[in-house]
């Protein structure tokens, strides 16, 4: 299986599903293979450094240490980027400016991961005419595939299917990663795992983001398939209960 190169978007079925840690895991696995990797966050919302909060790109840099991390715009309120810009009285993201920044970064790297905000259709910014644009629009404009980070628990089958259907209607190739597999999975987690799309490309353990960076980087390839620079042919085997 050939690993993804060029520009790859990372989205989710919802907010809080593990996009940042998944992005860090892919970046760590790729970097361990000598792939010059960049991670770009078009919009960071809801982070206040005065309270000791750290940005998503701070987390990625600490855990994965890719060659480059970039945040293009920051908004203080924990809202969708378009709304956060409006509430803060700040300029919304212009998609064409974002495209230029991503392409410029990608020209200097083998792999450029673009982490979205929330889900695929969350409003990211405004066109000059006032129309909103989403991460799906960005993927279409870039002709880029997307990694969909999903929950393991109840509701994930519907949310994942809806996201993949929306992507397929736009011609966006999708891959699925479970962002946080619980330490003590229940029946719903195992049935969801069986019913998720056959092409599952990763399964991260819950709490992976709290690992010491060196441990995280060594572990990341074991959570992902070769398509995402990992060494695991079937992530579902990672969820098998211990015999003892």
C-alpha positions in Angstrom: 0.0 0.0 0.0 1.4 3.4 -1.0 1.5 6.0 1.6 -0.3 9.3 1.0 1.9 12.2 -0.1 1.3 15.8 -1.0 -1.6 17.6 0.7 -3.8 15.6 3.0 -6.7 17.1 5.0 -7.7 15.8 8.5 -11.3 16.3 9.5 -13.7 14.7 11.9 -17.2 13.5 12.4 -17.6 16.1 15.1 -15.5 18.2 17.5 -13.5 16.5 20.2 -13.0 13.3 18.3 -9.2 13.3 18.4 -8.3 15.1 15.2 -5.2 16.8 16.7 -3.8 13.6 18.3 -4.5 11.7 15.0 -2.8 14.5 13.1 0.2 14.2 15.4 0.3 10.4 15.0 0.4 10.6 11.2 3.0 13.3 11.4 5.2 11.3 13.8 4.9 8.1 11.7 5.8 10.0 8.5 8.7 11.8 10.1 10.1 8.6 11.4 10.3 7.4 7.8 12.3 10.5 6.8 9.3 12.2 5.2 9.6 16.0 5.5 6.2 16.8 7.0 4.3 20.0 7.6 1.1 20.5 9.6 -1.1 23.5 8.9 -4.1 24.7 11.0 -6.1 27.2 9.0 -8.0 28.4 12.1 -7.5 27.9 15.8 -10.4 28.8 18.0 -11.0 28.9 21.7 -7.5 29.0 23.1 -6.4 31.5 25.7 -2.6 31.4 26.5 -3.1 33.6 29.5 -4.9 30.6 31.2 -2.1 28.2 30.2 -4.1 26.8 27.3 -2.1 25.5 24.3 -3.0 25.4 20.7 -3.4 22.4 18.5 -0.2 23.1 16.7 1.6 23.3 20.0 0.4 19.8 20.8 1.4 18.5 17.4 4.9 20.1 17.7 5.4 18.6 21.1 4.2 15.1 20.3 5.4 14.7 16.7 8.1 17.3 16.1 7.3 17.6 12.3 9.5 19.8 10.2 7.0 22.7 10.2 3.8 23.6 12.1 1.7 26.7 11.1 -1.5 28.3 12.3 -2.9 30.8 9.9 -5.5 32.5 12.1 -6.5 32.5 15.8 -9.8 33.5 17.3 -10.4 33.5 21.1 -13.9 32.2 21.3 -14.6 28.4 21.2 -16.8 28.6 18.1 -16.8 27.6 14.5 -14.1 29.8 12.8 -16.5 32.0 10.8 -18.6 32.7 13.9 -15.5 33.2 16.1 -14.1 35.8 13.7 -17.5 37.6 13.6 -17.8 37.6 17.4 -14.2 38.8 17.9 -14.5 41.5 15.2 -11.6 39.9 13.3 -11.3 39.3 9.6 -12.7 35.9 8.5 -10.5 33.5 6.7 -10.4 34.0 2.9 -10.3 30.6 1.2 -8.0 31.7 -1.6 -5.5 33.1 0.8 -5.6 29.8 2.7 -5.1 27.9 -0.5 -2.0 30.0 -1.3 -0.5 29.4 2.1 -1.1 25.7 2.0 0.3 25.3 -1.5 3.4 27.4 -0.5 4.0 25.2 2.5 3.4 22.0 0.5 6.0 23.0 -2.1 8.7 22.7 0.5 7.5 19.4 2.1 6.8 15.8 1.1 3.6 15.6 3.2 1.4 18.5 4.3 -1.4 17.7 6.8 -4.1 20.3 7.0 -6.2 20.0 10.2 -9.7 21.4 10.1 -12.0 22.6 12.8 -14.8 20.4 14.0 -16.4 18.5 11.1 -16.2 18.5 7.3 -18.9 21.2 6.7 -18.2 23.6 9.6 -18.0 27.1 8.2 -14.3 28.1 8.0 -14.5 31.6 6.5 -16.0 33.8 3.9 -15.5 34.4 0.2 -15.2 38.0 -0.9 -18.9 37.9 -1.9 -19.9 36.8 1.5 -20.6 33.0 0.9 -19.2 30.7 3.5 -16.6 28.0 2.7 -15.9 24.7 4.5 -13.1 22.2 4.7 -14.9 20.2 2.0 -14.5 23.2 -0.3 -10.8 23.3 0.5 -10.4 19.6 -0.2 -12.1 20.0 -3.6 -10.0 23.1 -4.5 -6.8 21.2 -3.6 -7.9 17.9 -5.1 -6.8 16.4 -1.8 -7.8 13.3 0.1 -9.1 13.5 3.7 -8.6 11.5 6.8 -11.9 11.3 8.8 -11.3 10.9 12.5 -14.3 9.2 14.2 -15.5 8.3 17.7 -15.6 4.7 18.8 -18.9 5.0 20.8 -22.6 5.4 20.1 -23.5 7.5 17.2 -20.3 7.0 15.2 -21.8 4.8 12.5 -24.3 7.5 11.4 -21.8 10.4 11.7 -19.1 8.5 9.8 -21.5 7.4 7.1 -22.8 11.0 6.6 -19.3 12.4 6.5 -18.1 9.8 3.9 -21.2 10.3 1.8 -20.7 14.1 1.8 -17.1 13.5 0.7 -18.0 11.0 -2.0 -20.5 13.4 -3.5 -17.7 15.9 -3.9 -15.2 13.4 -5.2 -13.1 13.5 -2.1 -11.2 10.3 -1.2 -11.7 9.4 2.4 -9.9 7.2 5.0 -11.1 6.6 8.5 -9.3 6.5 11.8 -10.8 6.0 15.3 -9.4 8.8 17.4 -9.6 7.2 20.9 -10.2 3.6 21.6 -11.2 3.2 25.3 -9.2 1.2 27.8 -12.3 -0.7 28.8 -14.4 -1.0 25.6 -18.1 -2.0 25.9 -20.3 -4.0 23.6 -21.2 -0.9 21.5 -17.5 -0.2 20.8 -16.9 -3.7 19.4 -20.1 -3.7 17.3 -19.3 -0.3 15.9 -15.8 -1.5 15.1 -17.2 -4.4 13.1 -19.7 -2.2 11.3 -17.4 0.8 10.4 -16.1 0.9 6.8 -13.8 -2.0 6.0 -10.9 0.3 5.1 -10.1 1.4 8.6 -6.7 3.1 8.6 -6.0 3.6 12.2 -7.0 3.1 15.8 -5.5 5.3 18.5 -5.6 4.4 22.2 -7.5 6.8 24.5 -5.0 9.0 26.3 -2.4 8.8 23.6 -2.0 12.6 23.8 -0.8 12.3 27.4 2.2 10.1 26.4 5.7 11.3 26.8 6.7 12.5 23.3 9.4 9.9 22.7 7.0 7.1 23.6 4.3 8.7 21.4 6.6 8.9 18.4 7.8 5.3 18.8 4.2 4.0 19.2 2.4 6.0 16.5 3.4 3.7 13.6 1.8 0.8 15.4 -1.6 2.5 15.4 -1.8 3.3 11.7 -1.8 1.4 8.4 1.0 1.8 5.7 -1.3 4.3 3.9 -0.7 6.6 6.8 3.0 5.6 7.3 2.2 3.0 9.9 3.1 -0.6 10.3 -0.3 -2.1 11.2 -2.1 -4.0 8.4 -5.4 -4.3 10.3 -6.1 -1.8 13.1 -9.0 -3.8 14.2 -6.6 -6.3 15.8 -5.5 -3.5 18.1 -8.9 -3.6 19.8 -8.9 -7.4 20.6 -9.2 -7.9 24.3 -6.3 -9.4 26.2 -6.7 -13.1 26.8 -5.7 -12.8 30.4 
